[in-house]
Amino acid sequence: MDPEIVGGIAGGAVSYLLLKLDAVATREWNLKENINKALHDLGIELRSIEALLKNAASKKDPDHQFTDWIQNVRDQAYAIEDVLDLFRLHQDQETGLRSFKMRHSINKLIKDIEGSLQRIQQIKDRYHTMPFTGIHSAPNNTDLHPVRGMAPHFNDNVVGFEEHTNKLISWAVEEKQRLEVMFVVGMAGLGKTTLVHSVYESERVKQRFNRHVWITASKSKTELDILLTLLVEEFGCSISQGAAADVVALAHKLRKLLLNQRYVIVLDDLCVKEVWESVRHAFPDGNDSRIIITTRRGDIANSCRDGDSIDIHKLQPLSPKSAKQLFHQKAFSRNGRCPSGLEEVSKSILQKCDGLPLGIIEIGGLLSNKSTKNAWKTLHDSLESELRSTGKLSNIMKVLSASYKDLPYHLKYCFLYMSIFPENNPVKRRRLVRLWIAEGFVIKKSGKTLEEVGEEYLKELMDRNLIKANELDFDGLPTIVGIHSLMLKMILSISHKENFCTVCTEAERNLTGNTRRLSIQSQDFEVSLDLSRVRSFFSFGIGKVNIGSNFKLVKVLDIQGTPLKEFPNVITGLLLLRYLSLRNTNIESIPDSLSDLRHLETLDLKQTLVTEVPKAVLQLEKLRHLLVYRYNMEGVRPFDIVQGFKAPKKITALNNLQTLSFVKASVQSRLPRQPRMIQGLENLTQLRKLGVVELAKEDGARLCQSIGKMPNLHSLSVTSLNLEVPLELDAMSTNPPAFLQRLYLKGPLQKLPKWISSLHDLVRIRLKWSSLPESPIRALENLPHLVEFQLLGAYIGTQLEFKSGKFLQLKILDLQQLGQLRSIVMEEGTLPCLQKLIIGHCRNLVHFPGGIGKLVHPQMLVLYDMPQTAYQLRCLVRHIPCIHSYKHGQLEVFHDH
């Protein structure tokens, strides 16, 4: 294992542990003086070791002794975490004499660990004089390629790059009379350097510029290295030793030399934002010069994009067609054709390469001298081991791991967490963030919730091209995320080696007593070992899972989708549990003993048969997310699909709740003078998402009063008691939630509440079965951020009119079950950003939307069971690239398109 990777894990463990030690010292644990002092001494030792680990991160080539040392640090950090969690567990459990004995035992354990750390400290002193190779030394000419023809040599003929190459060459040679900068961004192994090299070496670019400079920025991470390279190697300047450290003076000198030059400069593999920020002012504007920067870090590119002279070119994995062509070129170099006997295994290997040119080229090259199906299958099955440092595909690991090494400690843990999830089982964004929080990876920031900080972590990992969006929501935010197949292989190797997570599959069950996170990806699982150190337990199989009674330190239990019919009693003994998901199981109730889980933050019972939460849940004071509802698609009217739960009327006690859905408002108090549950919601001032079903007419005003006291509410869903009971929501006009982004109203409305038109941040509104007599268009057309607008059975008028210059950001318009609608008018200049138009079950719509032919950016038109007359104006929609028309659920062929 690469020592730099090992050091990253150890450093992350120590940094995380120091935060935990601080929390222990400041929280309500009421520590005895001897334990408190022992923990304080541990902190001193750990901070010293942390400093050494951070210093070691800037070194190269440490020896194996150093690798052993940092692994010992990691093991001791884990041991301290065990002691702290044991102490917390017994704080919750014990009193009296047993508690005294436990404190004495824990104090002894801490002393033993402190002795181990002191021995580690003694060993560390020898590393102060270790002959590390520093990266902040003077520029090394072997790392720099400053003049024409000195750029690294590549085979530029990579399939699928033609369009990218032509686009960048056109950008480079276009006359602009100013300096322009292009960031070429993409994950490691996509071929950014190869692409830019083909542009740099093209004849059109060579002829256009009189100065050509290529600098491998990843090898010279400081601004001094880059400036000195340009001055010394390109311009032949003589720089004194004293002047070589003055960045401002060097930048000024370079600017003067470049002032009348037309130059093209490539900074390849930039990974430190401050480097570009420091040197950018050395490059004068004008003269049609160009700078091309390749980087894995989209966050750097985005933060530097401060004007129209700086652009970003995002490189994506190859299309399946191009990937197949490239793979066949490499694996079957004689004729580029795959023998019929290898087609199946070839397809499977290509899927694992997932369009990554580096993987395709390396694996294809390795297979080029193997002709038997058995040899191909052997490589396919051993891909993970071949990617390791001693394997035949270690170059892939070396390139991909560079992105991991660059991560700060807290993001290393968050990224490694992706190793828990199976390759074909990507994770929902919100679930992932909540899991990070439960693990303690998310560090609180002033003025932000942990969820908001966690979202920032995820965004940074995505900007760094480590995590990708598998599905996007209507507003462009990811709903489901995953990682590249080969990147998963890499982190699985790191995770296993560093005891971060143990993955159990049908073929492999490498369990030990030191396992800390357990991911079950097999049919059935029975615990036979002592797994008392397990912190997180996941099950992704469909078989039975036996949860060990010795999982006392578990904080995360995620067994969604398992064939459970009853709530496992063993769960209520997991007193440190923070995250519990029984989603998609058949449990019908939860026990009162759930109240023992005082640290629980997330309780996910979505798509279970639970319809009532006991009063015991009110004792879960740390609960942040309570999800208890199911979508019942069988035997019910569409209006009743969402089925919520009966909540205790004093649910107001859970004042840390951020998510509550879907709570039944119809439950009446047995005592008439006692306040209704719906009125008690007003104390849940931290709510971000609220879902209410079965709202009676007389409760509308009370709900409005409660919502008015939720200043942070982002999402609100309200459903009336039934299709005959109207929603009365006008009472919120004085104090609507200012930051509301998503609004879902289901049920009759006599009129659209006036406060909706004041929701500046609203991005989605869905009105269902509202039966509005007046068109809601006028009230919504000026909302500045509205992206999606749905009317389903929500309007009983005959005409909808979209005026010019309105709905400026709307991308999705969904009009269904508008039985009286006869015409839709779209004036020229309306809906300028509309991409998707859905019209369905509007049986009286005799006039197809006038003006649809003048929409600027329509991408898709979807029609459901429309009258035949709606198809007579097909010429209006010829400019729409994708048209789907359904009749009784069957897709029709749109012959004239």
Residue pairs with C-beta under 8 A, 6 or more apart in sequence:
1 67
1 388
1 389
1 494
1 497
1 498
2 389
2 401
2 405
3 62
3 66
3 67
3 70
4 57
4 60
4 405
5 401
5 404
5 405
5 494
5 498
6 67
6 70
6 71
6 74
6 497
6 498
7 53
7 56
7 57
7 62
7 70
8 57
8 404
8 405
8 407
8 409
8 412
9 74
9 412
9 416
9 494
9 498
9 500
10 53
10 70
10 71
10 73
10 74
10 77
11 50
11 53
11 54
11 57
11 70
11 409
12 409
12 410
12 412
12 413
13 73
13 74
13 77
13 78
13 81
14 46
14 49
14 50
14 53
14 73
14 77
15 50
15 409
15 410
16 77
16 409
16 410
16 413
16 440
16 441
17 46
17 77
17 80
17 81
18 43
18 46
18 47
18 50
19 440
19 443
20 81
20 84
20 440
21 39
21 42
21 43
21 46
21 80
21 84
22 43
24 31
24 39
24 84
24 87
25 31
25 36
25 39
25 40
29 87
29 88
29 91
31 39
32 103
32 107
34 107
35 87
35 103
35 106
35 107
35 110
38 107
38 110
38 111
38 114
39 110
41 114
42 80
42 110
42 113
42 114
42 117
45 114
45 117
45 118
45 121
46 77
46 80
46 117
48 121
49 73
49 117
49 120
49 121
49 124
52 124
52 127
53 70
53 73
56 62
56 66
56 70
56 127
56 132
58 134
58 135
58 136
59 130
59 132
59 133
59 134
59 135
60 132
60 133
60 134
60 135
61 132
61 133
62 127
62 130
62 132
63 130
66 127
66 130
69 120
69 123
69 124
69 127
72 116
72 120
73 120
74 498
74 499
76 113
76 116
76 117
76 120
78 499
78 514
78 516
78 533
79 113
79 116
80 110
80 113
82 533
82 553
83 106
83 109
83 110
83 113
85 553
85 576
86 106
86 109
86 553
87 102
87 103
87 106
88 576
89 552
89 553
89 575
89 576
90 99
90 102
90 106
92 575
92 576
92 598
93 575
94 102
135 221
136 221
136 222
138 225
138 228
138 244
139 220
139 225
139 228
139 229
139 232
140 219
140 220
141 233
143 216
143 219
143 220
144 215
144 216
144 219
144 220
144 229
144 233
145 151
145 152
145 214
145 215
145 216
146 213
146 214
146 215
146 229
146 230
146 233
146 234
147 212
147 213
147 233
147 234
148 206
148 212
150 214
151 197
151 200
151 201
151 214
151 266
152 193
152 197
152 214
152 216
152 268
154 193
154 194
154 197
154 198
155 194
156 194
156 197
156 198
156 201
158 191
158 194
158 195
158 326
158 357
159 318
159 322
159 325
159 326
159 329
160 318
160 319
160 322
160 323
160 325
160 326
160 357
161 191
161 194
161 195
161 198
164 195
164 313
164 315
165 195
165 198
165 199
165 202
167 313
168 182
168 184
168 195
168 196
168 199
168 292
168 313
169 199
169 202
169 204
169 205
171 180
171 182
171 290
171 311
172 182
172 199
172 204
172 205
172 208
172 264
172 290
172 292
173 204
173 205
173 208
175 288
176 288
177 286
177 287
177 288
178 285
178 286
178 288
178 309
179 283
179 284
179 285
179 286
179 287
179 289
179 290
179 291
179 309
180 289
180 290
180 291
180 309
180 310
180 311
181 280
181 290
181 291
181 292
181 293
181 304
181 309
181 310
181 311
182 290
182 291
182 292
182 293
182 310
182 311
182 312
182 313
183 293
183 294
183 295
183 300
183 301
183 304
183 305
183 310
183 311
183 312
183 313
184 192
184 195
184 196
184 292
184 293
184 294
184 295
184 313
184 315
185 192
185 294
185 295
185 296
185 297
185 298
185 301
185 312
185 313
185 314
185 315
185 465
186 192
186 296
186 314
186 315
186 316
186 465
187 296
187 356
187 403
187 465
187 466
187 468
187 484
187 487
188 296
188 358
188 399
188 400
188 402
188 403
188 465
189 356
189 357
189 358
189 359
189 396
189 399
189 400
189 486
190 315
190 316
190 317
190 356
190 357
190 358
191 315
191 357
191 358
192 269
192 294
192 295
192 296
192 315
193 268
193 269
193 294
194 357
195 315
196 266
196 268
196 292
196 294
199 205
199 292
200 212
200 214
200 264
200 266
200 292
205 264
206 212
208 262
208 264
208 288
209 262
209 263
209 264
209 289
209 290
210 261
210 262
210 263
211 234
211 258
211 261
211 262
211 263
211 264
211 265
212 263
212 264
213 230
213 234
213 263
213 264
213 265
213 266
214 265
214 266
214 268
215 226
215 229
215 230
215 265
215 266
215 267
215 268
216 268
216 269
217 226
217 267
217 268
217 269
217 270
217 271
217 275
217 293
218 268
218 269
218 270
218 271
218 402
220 226
220 229
221 271
221 272
221 275
222 275
223 247
223 274
223 275
223 278
223 279
224 244
224 245
224 247
224 250
226 267
226 275
226 279
227 247
227 250
227 251
227 254
227 279
227 282
228 239
228 244
228 250
230 254
230 265
230 282
231 237
231 239
231 250
231 253
231 254
231 257
232 238
232 239
235 254
235 257
237 253
237 257
239 250
243 249
243 250
244 250
247 278
250 282
251 278
251 279
251 281
251 282
252 282
254 282
254 283
255 281
255 282
255 283
255 284
258 282
258 283
258 284
258 289
259 284
260 287
261 287
261 289
262 287
262 288
262 289
263 287
263 289
263 290
264 289
264 290
264 291
264 292
265 283
265 289
265 290
265 291
265 292
266 291
266 292
266 293
266 294
267 276
267 291
267 292
267 293
267 294
268 294
269 294
269 295
269 296
270 276
270 293
270 294
270 295
270 297
270 300
271 295
271 296
271 297
271 300
271 402
271 406
272 300
273 297
273 299
273 300
273 303
273 304
276 293
276 300
276 304
277 304
280 304
283 289
283 291
285 309
293 301
295 301
296 402
296 403
296 406
296 464
296 465
297 406
297 463
297 464
297 465
298 312
298 314
298 462
298 463
298 464
298 465
299 460
299 463
299 464
301 312
302 312
302 463
304 310
305 311
305 312
316 355
317 323
317 354
317 355
317 356
317 484
318 326
318 355
318 356
318 357
318 360
319 355
320 350
320 355
322 355
323 350
323 353
323 355
323 360
324 350
325 336
326 357
326 360
326 361
326 364
327 346
327 349
327 350
327 353
327 360
327 363
327 364
328 336
328 337
328 338
328 364
329 336
329 364
330 360
330 361
330 364
330 365
330 367
330 368
331 338
331 346
331 363
331 364
331 365
331 367
331 368
332 338
332 339
332 368
333 368
338 346
341 373
342 373
342 376
345 373
345 376
345 377
345 380
346 376
348 380
349 363
349 367
349 376
349 379
349 380
349 383
350 360
351 485
352 359
352 380
352 383
352 485
352 486
352 489
353 359
353 360
353 363
353 485
353 486
354 484
354 485
354 486
356 484
356 486
358 396
358 399
359 396
359 486
362 393
362 395
362 396
363 379
363 383
363 393
363 396
366 379
366 386
366 392
366 393
367 375
367 376
367 379
370 376
370 379
379 386
383 393
383 489
384 489
384 492
384 493
385 391
386 392
386 393
386 394
387 393
387 394
387 396
387 397
387 486
387 489
387 490
387 493
388 394
388 397
388 493
389 397
389 398
391 397
396 486
396 490
397 490
397 493
400 486
400 487
400 490
401 490
401 494
403 464
403 465
403 466
404 412
404 415
404 466
404 490
404 491
404 494
406 464
407 415
407 464
407 466
410 441
410 442
410 443
410 457
411 457
411 460
411 461
413 439
413 441
413 500
414 436
414 441
414 457
414 458
414 461
415 461
415 466
415 467
415 491
416 491
416 494
416 495
416 500
416 501
417 432
417 435
417 436
417 439
417 441
417 501
418 427
418 467
418 482
418 483
418 488
418 491
419 488
419 491
419 492
419 494
419 495
419 500
419 501
419 503
419 519
420 501
420 503
420 517
420 519
420 536
420 538
421 427
421 482
421 519
421 538
421 540
422 519
422 521
422 540
423 485
423 488
425 540
426 470
426 480
426 481
426 482
427 480
427 481
427 482
428 479
428 480
428 481
429 458
429 477
429 478
429 479
429 480
429 481
431 581
432 458
432 481
433 442
433 451
433 454
433 455
433 457
433 458
434 451
434 454
434 579
434 601
434 602
434 624
434 625
435 536
435 556
435 558
435 579
436 442
436 454
436 457
437 450
437 451
437 454
437 578
437 601
438 555
438 556
438 578
438 579
438 601
438 602
439 535
439 536
439 555
439 556
440 555
441 457
442 450
442 453
442 454
442 457
443 453
444 450
444 453
445 453
449 658
449 686
449 688
451 624
451 658
451 688
458 467
458 478
458 481
461 467
462 468
462 469
462 478
462 481
466 483
466 487
467 481
467 482
467 483
468 481
468 482
468 483
468 484
469 478
469 480
469 481
470 478
470 480
470 481
470 482
471 478
471 479
471 480
472 478
472 479
473 479
474 763
474 764
474 787
474 788
474 811
474 812
475 763
475 764
475 787
475 788
483 491
492 503
494 500
495 501
495 503
496 502
496 503
496 510
499 514
499 515
499 516
500 516
500 517
501 516
501 517
501 518
501 519
501 536
502 510
502 511
502 512
502 515
502 516
502 517
502 518
502 519
503 519
503 521
504 510
504 511
504 518
504 519
504 520
504 521
504 522
504 525
505 521
505 522
506 521
506 522
506 523
509 522
511 518
511 529
511 531
512 529
513 529
513 530
513 531
513 532
513 533
514 533
515 531
515 533
515 534
516 533
516 534
516 535
516 536
517 534
517 535
517 536
517 537
517 538
518 531
518 534
518 536
518 537
518 538
519 538
519 540
520 537
520 538
520 539
520 540
520 541
520 545
521 540
521 541
522 541
522 543
523 541
523 542
523 543
524 541
524 543
524 544
524 545
525 539
525 541
525 543
525 544
525 545
525 546
526 546
527 546
527 547
527 548
527 550
530 550
531 548
531 550
531 551
532 550
532 551
532 552
532 553
533 553
534 548
534 551
534 553
534 554
535 553
535 554
535 555
535 556
536 554
536 555
536 556
536 557
536 558
537 547
537 551
537 554
537 556
537 557
537 558
537 559
538 556
538 558
538 559
539 545
539 558
539 559
539 560
539 561
539 562
540 561
541 562
542 561
542 562
542 563
543 562
543 563
544 562
544 563
545 559
545 562
547 557
547 559
547 568
547 570
547 571
548 570
549 570
549 573
551 557
551 570
551 574
552 573
552 574
552 575
552 576
553 576
554 574
554 576
554 577
555 576
555 577
555 578
555 579
555 599
556 577
556 578
556 579
557 571
557 574
557 577
557 579
557 580
557 581
558 579
558 580
558 581
559 581
559 582
559 585
560 581
560 582
560 583
560 584
560 585
560 604
561 583
561 584
561 585
562 585
563 585
563 586
564 582
564 585
564 586
564 587
565 585
565 586
565 587
565 588
566 587
566 588
567 582
567 587
567 589
567 590
567 591
569 591
569 593
571 577
571 580
571 597
572 591
572 593
572 594
572 596
572 597
573 596
574 597
575 596
575 597
575 598
575 599
576 599
577 597
577 599
577 600
578 599
578 600
578 601
578 602
578 622
579 600
579 601
579 602
580 597
580 600
580 602
580 603
580 604
581 602
581 604
582 604
582 605
582 608
583 604
583 605
583 606
583 607
583 608
583 627
584 606
584 607
584 608
585 608
586 608
586 609
587 605
587 608
587 609
587 610
588 608
588 609
588 610
588 611
589 610
589 612
590 605
590 610
590 613
590 614
590 617
591 614
591 616
592 614
592 615
592 616
593 616
594 600
594 614
594 616
594 617
594 620
595 616
595 617
595 618
595 619
595 620
597 620
598 619
598 620
598 621
598 622
599 622
600 620
600 622
600 623
601 622
601 623
601 624
601 625
602 623
602 624
602 625
602 627
603 617
603 620
603 623
603 625
603 626
603 627
603 628
604 625
604 627
605 627
605 628
605 645
606 627
606 628
606 629
606 630
607 630
607 631
608 628
608 630
609 630
610 628
610 645
611 643
611 645
611 646
612 645
612 646
613 626
613 628
613 645
613 646
613 647
613 648
614 648
615 648
615 650
617 623
617 626
617 648
617 654
618 648
618 650
618 651
618 653
618 654
620 654
621 653
621 654
621 655
621 656
622 656
623 654
623 656
623 657
624 656
624 657
624 658
624 659
625 657
625 658
625 659
626 654
626 657
626 659
626 660
626 661
627 659
627 661
628 644
628 645
628 661
628 662
629 642
629 643
629 644
629 645
629 661
629 662
629 691
629 693
630 642
630 643
631 641
631 642
631 643
632 640
632 641
632 643
633 641
637 723
639 719
639 722
639 723
639 746
639 768
639 769
642 662
642 691
642 693
642 719
643 662
643 693
644 661
644 662
644 663
644 664
644 691
644 692
644 693
644 694
645 662
645 663
645 664
646 664
646 667
647 663
647 664
647 667
647 677
648 677
649 667
649 669
649 674
649 675
649 676
649 677
649 680
650 680
651 660
651 663
651 677
651 680
651 681
651 684
652 680
652 681
652 682
652 683
652 684
654 684
655 683
655 684
655 685
655 686
656 686
657 684
657 686
657 687
658 686
658 687
658 688
658 689
659 687
659 688
659 689
660 681
660 684
660 687
660 689
660 690
660 691
661 689
661 690
661 691
661 717
662 691
662 692
662 693
662 717
662 719
663 677
663 691
663 692
663 693
664 693
664 694
665 676
665 677
665 678
665 692
665 693
665 694
665 695
665 696
665 699
665 703
666 694
666 695
666 696
666 721
667 677
668 676
669 675
669 676
669 677
676 699
676 702
678 692
678 695
678 699
678 702
678 703
678 706
679 702
679 705
679 706
680 706
681 687
681 690
681 703
681 706
681 707
682 705
682 706
682 708
682 709
682 710
683 709
684 690
684 706
684 710
685 709
685 710
685 711
685 712
686 712
687 710
687 712
687 713
688 712
688 713
688 714
688 715
689 713
689 714
689 715
689 716
690 707
690 710
690 713
690 715
690 716
690 717
691 716
691 717
692 703
692 717
692 718
692 719
693 719
694 719
694 720
694 721
695 703
695 718
695 719
695 720
695 721
695 725
695 727
695 747
696 721
696 725
697 720
697 721
697 725
697 726
697 727
697 728
698 728
700 727
700 728
700 729
700 731
701 728
701 731
703 718
703 729
704 729
704 730
704 731
704 732
705 731
707 713
707 716
707 732
707 736
707 737
708 732
708 734
708 735
708 736
708 737
709 735
710 737
711 737
711 738
711 739
712 737
712 739
713 737
713 739
713 740
714 739
714 740
714 741
714 742
715 740
715 741
715 742
715 743
716 737
716 740
716 742
716 743
716 744
717 743
717 744
717 745
717 746
718 727
718 729
718 744
718 745
718 746
718 747
719 746
719 747
720 726
720 727
720 746
720 747
720 748
721 747
722 747
723 747
723 748
723 769
724 748
725 747
725 748
726 747
726 748
726 749
726 750
727 745
727 747
727 748
727 749
727 770
729 745
729 749
729 753
730 751
730 753
730 754
730 755
732 753
732 755
733 753
733 754
733 755
736 755
736 756
736 758
736 759
737 759
738 760
738 761
739 761
740 759
740 761
740 762
741 761
741 762
741 763
741 764
742 762
742 763
742 764
742 765
743 756
743 759
743 762
743 764
743 765
743 766
744 765
744 766
744 768
745 765
745 766
745 767
745 768
745 770
746 768
746 769
747 768
747 769
747 770
748 769
748 770
748 771
749 767
749 770
749 771
749 772
749 794
750 773
751 772
751 773
751 774
752 767
752 770
752 772
752 774
752 776
752 779
754 779
756 762
756 765
756 779
756 780
757 779
757 780
757 782
757 783
759 783
760 783
760 784
760 785
761 785
762 783
762 785
762 786
763 785
763 786
763 787
763 788
764 786
764 787
764 788
764 789
765 780
765 786
765 788
765 789
765 790
766 788
766 790
766 792
767 776
767 790
767 791
767 792
767 794
768 790
768 792
768 793
768 794
769 792
769 793
769 794
770 791
770 793
770 794
770 795
771 793
771 794
771 795
771 796
772 794
772 795
772 796
772 797
773 796
773 797
774 797
775 795
775 797
775 799
775 800
775 801
776 791
776 794
776 795
777 800
777 801
777 802
777 806
780 786
780 789
780 807
781 802
781 803
781 806
781 807
782 806
784 808
784 809
785 809
786 807
786 809
786 810
787 809
787 810
787 811
787 812
788 810
788 811
788 812
788 814
789 807
789 810
789 812
789 813
789 814
790 812
790 814
790 815
790 816
791 814
791 815
791 816
791 818
792 814
792 816
792 817
793 816
793 817
793 818
793 819
794 818
795 818
795 820
795 821
796 818
796 819
796 820
797 820
797 821
798 820
798 821
798 822
798 823
798 844
799 821
799 822
799 823
799 824
799 825
800 815
800 818
800 821
800 823
800 824
800 825
801 824
801 825
801 827
802 824
802 825
802 826
802 827
802 830
802 831
802 851
803 827
803 830
804 827
804 828
804 829
804 830
805 829
805 830
806 830
806 831
807 813
807 830
807 831
807 834
808 832
808 833
809 833
810 831
810 833
810 834
811 833
811 834
811 835
811 836
812 834
812 835
812 836
812 838
813 831
813 834
813 836
813 837
813 838
814 838
815 821
815 824
815 838
815 839
815 840
815 842
816 838
816 839
816 840
816 841
816 842
816 864
817 840
817 841
817 842
818 841
818 842
818 845
819 841
819 842
819 843
819 844
820 844
821 842
821 844
821 845
822 844
822 845
822 846
822 847
823 845
823 846
823 847
823 850
824 839
824 845
824 847
824 848
824 849
824 850
825 849
825 850
825 851
826 849
826 850
826 851
826 852
826 854
826 855
827 851
828 851
828 854
830 851
831 855
832 856
832 857
833 856
833 857
834 855
834 856
834 857
834 858
835 857
835 858
835 859
835 860
836 858
836 859
836 860
836 861
836 862
837 849
837 852
837 855
837 858
837 860
837 861
837 862
838 862
838 864
839 845
839 849
839 861
839 862
839 863
839 864
839 866
839 870
840 862
840 863
840 864
840 865
840 866
841 864
841 865
841 866
842 866
843 865
843 867
844 867
845 866
845 867
845 870
846 867
846 869
846 870
848 870
848 872
848 873
848 876
852 858
852 876
852 877
853 875
853 876
853 877
853 879
858 879
858 880
859 880
859 881
859 882
860 880
860 881
860 882
860 883
860 884
861 877
861 880
861 882
861 883
861 884
862 883
862 884
862 885
862 886
863 870
863 883
863 884
863 885
863 886
864 886
865 886
865 887
865 888
866 885
871 885
874 894
874 896
874 897
875 896
877 883
877 897
878 896
878 897
883 894
883 897
884 891
884 894
885 891
885 892
885 894
886 892
